[in-house]
Amino acid sequence: MFGLGTQELVIILIIALFIFGAKKLPEVGKGLGKSIREFKSSLSGEGDHEESAKPKEINKDSKGPST
């Protein structure tokens, strides 16, 4: 089928090394991993948006802003 073999991955890494440089390559990898994790969590419905959907509890003991 259309799988990537070892030779193809090595060629892709060498091209990425030439384009981004040795110092930027870890930052690019970290950003790519973070974006993939966020994409997967958005597909599964997990994330921060669930916390904002919950109504916030109002503290009835407080008397409001003091003047």
C-alpha positions as CSV (number, residue, x, y, z in Angstrom):
1,M,0.0,0.0,0.0
2,F,1.0,3.6,0.5
3,G,3.0,3.4,3.7
4,L,6.1,5.4,4.5
5,G,9.2,3.3,4.8
6,T,12.5,4.0,6.6
7,Q,14.1,5.6,3.5
8,E,11.2,8.0,3.0
9,L,11.2,9.1,6.6
10,V,15.0,9.7,6.6
11,I,14.6,11.8,3.4
12,I,11.8,13.8,5.0
13,L,13.8,14.4,8.1
14,I,16.9,15.6,6.1
15,I,14.7,18.0,4.1
16,A,13.1,19.3,7.3
17,L,16.6,19.8,8.8
18,F,17.7,21.9,5.8
19,I,14.5,24.0,5.9
20,F,14.2,24.7,9.6
21,G,17.7,24.2,10.9
22,A,18.9,22.1,13.8
23,K,17.9,24.6,16.5
24,K,14.3,25.1,15.3
25,L,13.5,21.5,14.6
26,P,12.6,20.5,18.2
27,E,10.3,23.6,18.5
28,V,8.5,22.6,15.2
29,G,8.1,19.0,16.5
30,K,6.7,20.3,19.8
31,G,4.2,22.6,18.0
32,L,3.1,19.8,15.7
33,G,2.5,17.4,18.6
34,K,0.6,20.0,20.5
35,S,-1.7,20.8,17.5
36,I,-2.3,17.1,16.9
37,R,-3.3,16.6,20.6
38,E,-5.7,19.6,20.5
39,F,-7.2,18.3,17.3
40,K,-7.8,14.8,18.8
41,S,-9.3,16.3,22.0
42,S,-11.6,18.5,20.0
43,L,-12.8,15.5,18.0
44,S,-13.5,13.4,21.1
45,G,-15.3,16.3,22.8
46,E,-12.9,16.6,25.7
47,G,-11.3,19.9,26.7
48,D,-11.7,23.2,28.4
49,H,-15.0,24.1,26.7
50,E,-16.8,21.6,29.0
51,E,-15.7,23.5,32.1
52,S,-17.0,26.8,30.7
53,A,-20.4,25.2,29.9
54,K,-21.1,24.4,33.6
55,P,-22.9,27.1,35.5
56,K,-20.7,28.8,38.1
57,E,-21.7,28.4,41.7
58,I,-22.7,31.6,43.4
59,N,-21.5,32.1,46.9
60,K,-24.5,33.2,48.9
61,D,-22.5,34.1,52.0
62,S,-20.8,37.1,50.3
63,K,-22.5,40.4,50.5
64,G,-21.3,41.7,47.2
65,P,-18.9,44.6,46.6
66,S,-18.1,46.7,49.6
67,T,-18.5,50.5,49.3
